Each structure stands twice: as C-alpha cells, then as structure tokens.
C-alpha cells in the first residue's frame, strides 16, 4: 500500500550537484527522517533501498537524538514542483 502512495512522487536523491537552497526554481528540498533504534533504522533503510525508494548510501550516518536513547538518520530529497 505504501508503495502505491510513494510511487506517485518523483524524488531525486541528494547528489553534490543538487542546489543547496530549500526551494530552487522547480525543485523543493525535503528531509526524510528516521528515528528509532540503530537496528530498526538500518533495517528500514535497507528495505527502502530494496524497493528503489531511496539509495542506502544517501542516508546520513546514525546520529544521537538529544535527550533520548534513540538515534536518527536523515535523507535529503528533492521534489519537482507542480507534479
């Protein structure tokens, strides 16, 4: 079900040539954040990679969540405006 929902969007991974602005012309920068256990985040990243939703290597390293025993990882995506 999630695949059907997400497949309607044209997202591009954060490659070095991507513009640094939040909004640049026809593109808007989005952040996808996973928060949870290190094991859970790694598993979800690999599942998303297997389904061609996000490259596993494009995610940030695991970062501590302040005042929590959880960690997080961030993925920058770009959405084409008007789609």
Residue pairs with C-beta under 8 A, 6 or more apart in sequence:
3 51
6 53
9 79
9 83
10 79
10 80
10 83
11 30
11 54
11 77
11 78
11 79
12 18
12 27
12 77
12 78
12 80
13 54
13 55
13 58
13 75
13 76
13 77
14 58
14 75
14 76
14 77
14 78
18 27
18 29
18 76
18 78
19 25
19 27
19 29
21 29
22 28
22 29
23 29
23 81
26 80
26 81
26 82
27 78
27 79
27 80
27 81
28 78
28 79
28 81
29 76
29 77
29 78
30 76
30 77
30 78
30 79
31 74
31 75
31 76
31 77
32 54
32 74
32 75
32 76
32 77
33 72
33 73
33 74
33 75
34 41
34 44
34 45
34 59
34 72
34 73
35 41
35 65
35 70
35 71
35 72
36 44
36 70
36 71
36 72
37 70
37 71
38 62
38 71
41 62
41 71
41 72
41 73
45 54
45 56
45 59
45 73
46 56
48 54
48 56
49 55
49 56
54 75
54 77
58 75
58 76
59 73
59 74
59 75
60 73
60 74
60 75
61 73
62 71
62 72
62 73
63 71
63 72
63 73
63 74
64 71
64 72
65 71
65 72
